[in-house]
Amino acid sequence: MTEERSAGVDDLRARLQVVAERVDGAARLADRDAADIRTIVVTKFHPASLVRDLASLGVTDVGENRHQEAQAKARDLADLDLRWHFIGQLQSKKARQVRAYATAIHSIDRAALVDALRSDEASVDCFVQVNLTDDPGRGGVAPTELGALVEHVLATPGLELRGLMAVAPLDEPARPAFARVRELSERIVQPIAPAAVDLSMGMSHDLEEAVAEGATHLRIGTAITGNRPFAG
Ligand SMILES: *Cc1c(COP(=O)(O)O)cnc(C)c1O
């Protein structure tokens, strides 16, 4: 197996700078304060050493989408003060293990997962993922079932609902898709979940559109890390 060269610290610093400038520019256009927008660096498929380099550059929030990989990195980097965000599809039987290292779980998509995360001792931040496509394989709850799932989260101890998460569909412009997420959020915040105002949306190629529609948490991978070592 050939080892791909990971990005050096200088590359990472330069790309972090570019992304920060993009976020600043998008925030300015939207008349928003960039300080209200958190960038989570998605480090899936990259080695723990890259996460350590990112931390040395001031990164505090990292995102992973596979439990085993995330757990191993969180363990390797336990000496660092990092917030781990779980952003991938999650099997119910792995749920309790994920909550042991994750600060936030962005991919709550069904009642069984909520039940598996229930806890009377600890609390974990979470986002309900909305599926913006007709393909159930893309992850997330259908908009028609969102209200019921949100109510289930709110009724379950140990879960702190922060808001909604979404991935823009591949086959339509991102901005109107993110606008739909904002509208869905408005429909749940006011009547039932006043604290769940956050929006986890926006990736490397569509962060500007997400900021324009109110994103509070961006999940940025390749624009910062460079290409992932393996297909993913
Ligand atoms: C990989 C991933 C990202 C980051 O994607 P990039 O295009 O590399 O920025 C964001 N969100 C989710 C759910 C992901 O799986």
Residues whose N, C-alpha, C, O or C-beta is under 5 A from the ligand:
A	BS01	LIG	V42 N65 I87 M203 S204 R219 I220 G221 T222 A223 G232
